[in-house]
Amino acid sequence: MTRPLVVLEQVNKHFGALHVLVDIDLEIQRGEVVVVLGPSGSGKSTLCRVINRLETIDSGRVLLDGIPLPEEGKELAALRSDVGMVFQSFNLFAHKTVLDNVMLGPVKVRRQPRAEAESRARALLDRVGIAAQADKMPAHLSGGQQQRAAIARALAMDPKVLLFDEPTSALDPEMINEVLDVMKELARDGMTMVVVTHEMGFARQSADRVVFMDEGRLVEQAAPSEFFAHPKSDRARDFLSKILAH
């Protein structure tokens, strides 16, 4: 059995009096697509953000490829560069072209020669279907195109794992599928992914495992076919009945 790529051991996190992550134990294997589901306020986004220490934890530990996440400094920056993150708000630099946004990490962090970084960036923009938008500013792209640029930017760092925090929630309905199609292709290509989402179709089609959270706890986890057909907890049954009724 190979070593898991991401491990959370007894992770706890508070925001003031609110206990947002409660004794979380989770392992994510290389090449696995894990979709995190649960009601609003259940701790899904916080779980995603502690994996690359965008949120600190109060106790427990997080390991990436066998190495505990450092507290801060150069070691954290180096380890964090192996973890790509795609947010619900695209977080592109407004004053840089799409191409420059994608090249920035490889040039600044990985010290890649500009020509090499540009060639790779253009290939990635082609991969996510927006090669023609390379020289535009982010403001001139649709929301769906901006999110695809954000995915290309995350991929440019050759991350070991990609985290998606509600990547389609800020998009108009007609743009959601163009982003999900890119994510499905990444899943098929074997990218390790942790995806916080309300897109049940993506969870059914592309997840290897569904993790269901409620009130900061990891309530249950199962293969999608099992989870959607036979949720074990009352909380998951209640959640699915409300979601699937819409």
Phi, psi and omega in degrees: 000126180284158180293136177299150180282319180235132177228129169248126181241114174047049183278128175236144180212131176244145162247099186061233182278350184275123180267095191273334173231124187242107173048053183281123171242122183206136174238138179236124183276158174302132177080003182270144174251113181249122178257128181258118180245161176156164180292166176303140178079011182274352178103007185299309183294323178296318176304313180299317187283340177281343182294331175242021175060030166293332168244134174283164178243156181274326178203167185090191177207157178239129178243137175243115181054041176086354183252125177298140178296124178293164180293313185195186173084195187296323181298318179295316180300319181294314181291322182294332180292346175273358182241108178279146180226132176240120186265170177287325172264133202294335175058032174278150176286118188293334185268003179242150176294165177303315180301314181295324176301318183286327182282337192305309182299308180302322181286312186282317188266314183272354180058038180282142174302144185302317183298319180293317180296320180293317180301315180292319180298317179295322178296321180290321177296325175294319181299323180268006170085020180229035180304326183288347182263006190307320187264008178271160173277150182307325183298339182270003179256154172290167178301318180296321178292321179297320180291325176293325175296322179295323177293317178300319179298317179295320181292333184299337181273003183051055185290154175282331180216145177246128177255133177239118179254098180050056189293344182247002189288339180266004187262151170294149185309322184287346180265348186297316185295326181294329176282316180298325179298319177296317181294322178296321179294319177299319179298317179296328181281358175092016177290134173287125186223138169242119189237115171269120186200161171254007182276096185294327179298317178297317180300317181294317189277321194246343183283143166276331183210141174254131174249125181251127181244150173207131178051043175082358182252150172274103190279314178202160176214142184195168171297149182306317182301320180289314184297313184286328181275323187221065176299138187275326186263151175302321183297316179293320178299317180296315179300312182293322181296323179287316182295313186282347177283339182284000000 
